[in-house]
Amino acid sequence: MNQPLWTPSPARIAATRMDAFRHFVNQRHGLQLADYPALHAWSVTQREAFWQAIVEFFEIRFSAQPQRVLDEGPAMPSAHWFPGATLNFAEHLLRRRDQHPALVAIGEDGSRERLTYAELAAHVAGLQRQLQAVGVGPGDRVAAFMPNTWQTVVGMLAASSLGATWSSCSPDFGTQGVIDRFGQIEPKVLIAAAGYRYAGKNLDLTGKLNEILERLPSLEQLVVVPYSNPDTTPSDFQTSAKVALWQDFYQPGGEPAFTPVPFDQPLYILYSSGTTGVPKCIVHGSGGVLLQHVKELGLHTDLHPDDTLFYYTTCGWMMWNWLVSGLALGATLVLFDGSPFHPGAERLIDLIDAENISIFGTSAKYLAALQKAGAKPGSSHKLQRLKTILSTGSPLAHESFDYVYREIKSELCLSSISGGTDIVSCFALGNPLLPVWRGELQCKGLGMDVQVWNDAGQAVTGEKGELVCVKHFPSMPVGFWNDPQGEKFKSAYFDTFPGVWAHGDYAEETVHDGLVIHGRSDAVLNPGGVRIGTAEIYRQVEKVEEVLESIAIGQEWHNDVRVVLFVRLREGVSLTDELQERIRQVIESNTSTRHVPARIIAVADIPRTISGKIVELAVRNVVHGKPVKNTDALANPQALELYKDLPELQR
């Protein structure tokens, strides 16, 4: 395609924070950076000046001033940003204190609760006092087993205001999945829901919570949020810790205080998906998360105080942490708890109109499902304030780009974004100054020296290779929990290319300075020694009307690898020879003969993680008779049984 799908108008560009930041940098440094490519080049060659400019532009408050911007060792990961500085993360998210709505929490049952910025601060102040009274201070862990509602945000802000470290799992995690995570970090306080709703069901969490409590001997205080289980009482929970209901634990009121902590003080502990073993506990520092998030939300997403930001996420996915940082920009956040398809496919689209959402975040899977459902939101809804759609979780297919501009809204910025739990942010993402090209992530993030390398460690454009970041950045993890020498941390990211962050994505840089993600490197298929990204196959299969979703793996076969494609079909559809042939034709005519699967097999379900990512490695292990070490990381672990001992794979 020779033309972009969307190009921002000069008026829209002039109104963006990104353009204001470009002018700010030019004025501050006597430069003449004319456009985004020039600004990005400056941001990676002059990293210290760039990150200092972010501090000044967003008025980041240090309690103790840094001695300098960066102490850098000979090679990554050795670096120390803003040494000597102290600050508080929660303080920056609570700078606004007026009657402007901060949080609108919407339940699947239609319940709606709203907190203004003033009310949010009062809740944080009350909870903070009580957490302090039970002994929470800097470095203590406060964990949450919670749905995506306002209490979870208040809990995080109260914990981080005291310098404590926050970690959360969503209630759809399996019991062992929660224990595998929280058991490693030994929280002092646990905030947990007694129940939650999903897909029209009210799910009681009492039994699951009691199993978890048995395995958390470090716990001193349990705070129970009744949520969808209003009749719960403290006596329902068996633990040596003190137990209190949320509404009895604290009284909102007063002003929160903020404990200054070092720039690298652990703010969040997030977790790898854990499908290949016990999850890695990834520790993120307060200052790095703050700077990276204000940059991404303020500049790349163009979030303003009068915007309403929504992201469909649970509290077990890093997009929750990213969403909550929207408070630092003074915007209104819409939190939704429940199924995105209950009672119908357009449940979240209804929210856009009901809450005047201007920036709508979702997953590639959701947009593909909307299209498969035949939804035409542009015809059925007003979508008046909608200016940006964000998509992540997996590569957004070219056809989904077409669908958004054809059936949702032609005048908006569609930003496919990619990064991960590992950096609690993005390597490549949206940009309000740039056009949107079909199938491409718009740009590399400011301050992120992102490149695509071939196996020889050379940067390439127009070729597929490893996505790497060749210079240190502030939101790089502080390290892994219980990894004192940093050995696990280094082997996770720096073994492929010593001293260079290898992210594990198989990617391609385009002529527009954008990026295309072709899937995870460890899931790359290798028939006849040719590397194929799984996303290249999924993109074609999505065009076949009868197929709802698919998963591709490489099966070891006669001293080579052959491509096997599993498809989940629409109800009532059978995988006939004719349909198989059509799937193969679509793949071959748009890719190559190497991409064409040797076997196509219909399955009733496709296994995925709690955050919705399909798990090629787990399926590959099952097909080869190898164990899947941690099925509790999956939303539907029973689906793996469908892939065992399939006769179609023996011929």
N, C-alpha and C positions, 0 to 999 in steps of 0.2 A: 504494500500500500504506500503510495507516494505522498499522501496527504494525512496530516494528523486527524484524529477523531475530534479533538477539541483544542482550541487555542484561546488563552485568556485575552480579554480585551485590554487595550492600554489603560483604560480607567480602572479595571480590576487589578491590574499589576501595580498601578500607582498607589492603590489603597492597601497593599499587603504589608505585613510586618517584614517580610523578606526584603522587599525593595527599600523599606525604611532602614533596615539593618545594613544593606549595601551602601546607602548614603552615609550612614553613621560611620562605617569603617573607612570610607573614602575621606570623610572630613577629619576623623581622628588621626589617620595615618598619612594624609596628604597623597592619597592614591586616586586612580581613575579606573576602578574596576567597573567595566561597562555592562557586564551581564553575569548570569549565574556561573557559567564555566570559569570565568575569571575569578569570581568570588570563591568558588570551590578550590581552585588551584592555590589561591592565597591561603585558604584555611588549612590546607595540609602542608604547605611549605613553611608557613609561619604559624605553627600550632599554638605557641605560647601567646602571641598577639591575638590570635583568633579566640581562644578560650577566655582570655582576659576581656575581650570585647563582649563575649556572651555575658560574663559577670556584670559588666557595666550596663549593657543594653537592657538586661532584665532586672537590674538593681538587686543583685544577690547580696545578702547581708552577711558579712563575716563578723563574728563576735571578737575573734582575735584575727588580725590581718596575716595573710600568708607572707612568708619570707620571700617567695618568688612563685612563679607559676608552675615550674616543672623541674624535678630532679630526675634525670633519665640515666639508666644504666647502659651498659654496652649493647644489650639486645633485649627485646621483649621476652618475658613480661616485666622486667625490672624497671619500674618507674614509680615516681611519687608525685602526684599532682597537688598543687597548692600546699606545700609543707608548712606546718605551723598554723594553718588556718583552722578556726572552729566555726561551726554554724549549726543550725537546726533545721531539718527538713520540714517538719510540721509547721514551723513558723512561716515558711514561705507559702505553704498551701492555705494558711489562715490569715493572710494579710488583709483580705477583704472582710469587713465586719458589718456590712449594712443589711438592708432588707431584701437584697437581690437573692433570688433562689440559687442555692448552692447545689442541692441534691434533690432530685425527684425520683423516689423509689417506687417502682411499679411491679406488682406481683402478677403472676399468671391469672389469678382469680379476679383481676381488675382493681385490686386495692391500690391506693395511691397515697403516698406520704411525702410531704415536702418540708425541707429544712432550708431556711435562709442562711446566709453566711453568718449572721449574728447568732442564730439558733445553733448552728453547727459548732461555733466556737464555745458556746455555753455548754453543750453536751460534752465536748472534748475536755473542757475545764473540769467538769464534774467527774468524769471517768478518770481523768488524770490524777485527781486528788486521791481517789479510792485505790487506784493502782499503786500510787506512791505509798499509801497507808499499808498495803500488803507487801511492801518491800521491793517493788519494781524500780530498777534504776538502769544506768548505762550498761549495755552488754547483756542484760537479761533477755531471754526469749519470751515473747508473747505470741501464742499461736491461735489460729482461728479455724474452726471447722464450720464454715458458714456459707449460706447462699449470698447472692449479690444484692445486698440491701444496705440501708444507711447505717445500721449498727456496725457493720463490718468496717466501713470507712471511719466511723468515730473511733472504733477500737484501734485501727492502724495509727490514726493521728495522735491519739492519747499515748500509745506506746512509744511512738517515735519522738513525741514532744519531750519524753523523759530520757531519750537516748537509748531506749530499749530496741531490740531487733524483732521485726515482725515477720511472721510466716503463716501462710494460709493454704488450706485445701478446701475444695468444694464438697458438699455433702454427697455427691454421686461417686466419690472415691470409695473403693472397697475398703473394708476394715484393715486388711494387711497393708494396703497402699498408704493409708494414713499412718499406721504404726511404723512402716518403713521410712517415712519422712520425719514425723515428729519424734519418733523414738531416737533418732540420731541427734537431734538438736536439743532435747531435754528442756521443754518449756517450763517456766515457772507458773504461767497463767495460761489457761485455755478458755477461749470464748467459743461457745458451740450452740448451734441451733438444736432444738428438741424435735424439729420436723421441718419438712419443706414440701413444695408442690412441684410436680412435673408431669406434663402431658395429661392433665386432668385428674391425677392421682395425688392424694395427700399421704406423704410417706413419713412414718414415725421413725425417728432416729434413736430412740431410747436404748434399744438393744445394741445397736452398732456402737453407740457412744460408750456404753458400759464395757464392751469388749476392748475398746481403745484405752479407756481409763485404766484397766487392769495392767496395761503395758507401759504406762507413763508414771513411773515411781517418783520422778522429779517434781511432779505437779503439786503446787501449793494452793492454787485457787482455780475453781471452775466457775465460770459465769455462763449461765444458760439463758439463751434467747428463746422464749417459747415459740415465736413465729407461727407456724401453722399448727402447733400443738398447744393451744392456749391453756389446757388443763394440767400441764406438767407441773410438778412440784420438786423441790430439792431432794426429797426422799426417794425419787425415782432413780437416783444415780449413786452407784456404789464406788466410793473412792475415799482415800484417806485425806484428800485435799478438802478445803472448805468449799462449800457449794452455795451459790446465791443466784437468784433469778436476776436477769438484766435490770428490770425495772426497780428491784430492791437494792441493787448493788451500789448505785450512786444517784445523786441528785444533780441535774444540770444547773449551771449558774456560775457567775463570776468570770474572771478572765484566765485563760490558760497561761501557764508559764512555760518557758522553753529552755531546756538544758543544752548549752553549747557542747558540741562533740567534735572530735577531729574529722577532717574531710573524708578520711577513709573508714570512719566508724561504721561497722555493719548496720545497715538499715533494713535490708530485706534478705531472707534466705528463700531462694527459689529452687526448684528441683528439676533435674532432667526427667525425661518421660519414664525412665526406669524399665524399659521393655527388655533390656539385655542384662539386667542385674539390679541390685539395690540402687535407688535413685542417687545421683550425685547431688549434694547440697551446695548450691552455688551462692556464694556470699557477695552481696552488692553494697558498696559504700554510699553513705549519705550524700556527699557532695557530687560524686560522679553521676548518680541517678538524677539528682536535681538539675545539673547543668545540661545533661543530655536530653532530659524530658522537656525542659523549657525551650531548648533549641528545636526539638522535633515538633512539639505542639505549637509553639509560638511562631516559628519561621516556616517549617515545611508543611504544617497543617493549616497555618494562618488562623489560629484560634484567637479570637478576641473576647473581651469581657461580655459582649452582648450575644455571643454565640451559645447555642445549646448543643452539647457534644454527647453522642451516644456510641457505645461499642457493645455489641453482643458478646459477653464473656462471662465466665464463672470466676470465682476467687482462686481457682487452682491454675489459672493461666496468666502469663505475664501481661497480657493485654489489660487485665484488671489494674495492675500497678500503673500501667501507662495511662489508662483512662483517668484514674484518680488524680494524677498530676495535673490534669486540666484545671484543678482548683487553683494552682499557682498562677494561672492566667486570668482568674476571676470569672470563669465561664460557669454556666449551669450544666451539671452532669445529669443525664438520665440513666438510672440503674434499672435493669430489668431482670427479674428472676423467674425462670420457667422455660418451657419449650418454645422455640421460635416458630413452631408450626401448630401451636394449639390456640384456638380451635381450628385455625386454617393457615394456609401458606402465607397470607399477607398480614399476619399478626404484628410483625415488627414494622411493616410499611404503615399500618394504622397509627403506630406510635409517632411516626414522622409528622403526620398531620396533627395528631392530638397534642403533642408537646412542642410543636414548632421547631423540630430538630433541624439544625443547619449543617452539621457534620455527622454523618451516619457511618459507623464502622461495623463490619461484619466479616464473614469468611468467604473464601472462594466457593466453598461447598454450598453455602446458603444461596449465593447468586445463581449457581448452576441449578440448584433445586427449584428456585423461583421460576427459572426459565422452563425447566421440565414440567412444572405445574401449570404452565401457560399463563402465568400472571403478567398483567400489563399495568403496572402501578401508575405509569404516566397518564393513562386513560381513566383509571378508577380513583385516583387520589390527586390532591392539589399539589403537594410537595413544594409549597410556596417558598420556604426559606432554605430549602436544601441546596447547598452550594458545593458539597464535597461528599464523595463516597470513598471510604477506605476499605481495603480488602487484604486479609492476610490468612495465615494458617497453612496455605498451600499455594502453588502458582495459579494465578488467575488466567484461565484459558482465553485465547484470542476471541473466541466466540462469545465469551461472557462480556468482554469489552463492548462488542457490537450490541449485545442484548441491553446493556445498561444505557447506551446512548440512543438506542432505537425505542426501547419500551419503558425506560424509567424517566430519564430527563436528558435532553441534549445539551443543556447549558449547565454543566457542572464539571468539576475536576475529579476524575476517577483515578485514585492513587492506590495501586497495588504496592504493598510495603513488605519488606523482608528483613528479618534480623533474628531475634530469638531470646529465649529464656537466658541463654548464656551471657547476653549483654543487656538484658531487660530493655532493649531498644532496637534500632534498625541500622542496617548497613546501607540499604537502598530504600528509597521511599518517595513520597509525593513532593510536588513543588508548585506553588501557585503562580510562578513566573513562566513555567514551561508548558509547551503543548503536551498532549497525551497521545502517544503512538500505540497502535494496536499491539497488545501482548507484552508491552514493555513497562518495567518500573521506571519512573521518570528520571531519577538521578541518584547519584551516590550522596550520602549524607554529608553535610558540612563537617569538616574536621576529621572525616573518616577517609583514610587513604586506601580505598578499596580498589582492588585490581582482580583480574582473572588470569590465573597462571596455568601454563601447561605443565606436564610432568617434569620438565627440565627446570622449572622455576623461572620461566620467562613470561612476562606480561604479554597477553594476546588480545586482539580485538577481532570480533567476527568468528572466533573459534570458541569451542566449549572447553571449560577447564574448571579448576578449583577457585572458588571465591575466597580471596585472602584479604587481610588488612595488614599493611606493611609497617604501620607506625602505631605507637601506643595511643590510647584514647581514654578519657576519664571514666567512662562507664564499663571499662574492662573489669571483670570481677576482682574483688579483693583476694579471692581464692576459693577453695572448697573447705567446707566444715570438716574438722578432724583430718586435715592434710597438712601437718605442721611444716614439712619440708617442701611443700608445693609440688610433690612428684606427680600426683594424680592430675593436678591442674595443668602442669606443663605437658604431660603426655596427651591430655585431651585436645589441646589446641596447637601445640608447637612441635609435635613429632614429625608431621608431614614435611614442613619447611622450617628448620631451626631458626628461632627468632622472629618468625612471621606467624600471625594468627591465621590458621586455616579453619574455616567455619564449618566445613562439611557440606556445603552446597555446590552443586554442579551447575555452572552458570556461563553466561555469554555476555560480553559487552557489545553494544550496538553502535552503529554509526552516529546515533543521536546522543551518545554519552549516557544512554539508558542501559538497563540490564534485563536479561531474561533468565529466570531461574528454571532449570530443567529437572529439578528434583534433588533428592539428597545424594551425596557422593557415594555413601555406603549402600544405596539401593540401585546404583547405576547398573544397567544390564550390559553384558559383555559377549554377545553372540559372535563367534568368529573373531574375537579380539577387538571388535568395534564397540566403543562406549556409547550407550544410549541412555538418556535421561528418561525416567518413567513418565514425567509430565508430558513428554512429546507424544507418548502413546495415549495417555488419558485425554489429552486435548482432542484427538481424533475420535476416540470412542464416545466422547460426550455429544458428538454430532448425530449419533445413532439414536433415534427417537425411542426405541424399545429398551435401551440400556439406561438404568438410573445411575449407576456408578460402577467403577471397576478398580481392580488392583492387579499390577503386573509384577512378576518376579522372574529371575533367571534360575532355571532348573539345570543342575549338572546332569549332562546327558552325553554318553559316549565320548568322553574326553573333551567335551566342549560345553557350552551353555546354550540352552534354548529358551526362548521367551514363552512364558505361560501367562495367559490372561484370564482372570476370573471376573465374571460379570454378574451384577445383580440386576435382574430384569423387572420391568413393570409387571404388576399383577396380571395374571392371565396369559402372559407371553411365554412361549417355549423357545428354547435355543435350538431351532431347526438348522439343518444344513444350509438352507438359504440365508438365514440370519447370520450364521457364522461366516459365510462367504462375503456377505455385505460388509460385515465388520472388517474383515481382512482387506477388502477392496478400498474401503475408506482410509484405513491406515496406510496401505501401500501407495495409493495415489497421492497422498499428501506428505509422505515421509520417504521411506525406502523399503526395499524388500527385507532388509535386516530387521526392521521394526515389526514385521508381521509375525504374530504369535504362532508358534508351532501347535499349541493346544489352546482352545477356548473352552472354558468350563463355567457352567452356570452355578452360582451359589446363592443361598438365601440371605446371607449377611456378610458384611465386610468388616473385619475387626479394626477398631480405631482407638486412639488414646482418649482420655477424658476430655482433652481440648479439641477433639475432632479430627486429628491427623491419622490417616490410614497408616498401618504398620507393615510395610513390605518385609522388613527383616524378620518379624515374628512369623509371618506366613511362610517365608522362605525356610526358616528353621523347621517348622512343622512339616513342610513338604519333604524335607531331607531327613526327617526322623530325629531332629535335634531338639533339645528342650527349650522352651521359652521360660526364662528364669523368673519373670515377674509379671504374671498375668493380672495382678491387682492394679497395674498401671493402665489397664484397658477399660473402656466404658462397657464393652460387650465381650468379655473373655470367652464366653461360651461359643462365640463365632469361630474360634480357632479349631474346634472339633470338626467343622465342616471340611477342613483341608487335609485331614488325616487319611492316609491309605487310599487315596483316590485311584480307582482302576485306570482312569484316563491318563494318569501320569506314569503308568508302567509300560506304555507302548509308544 
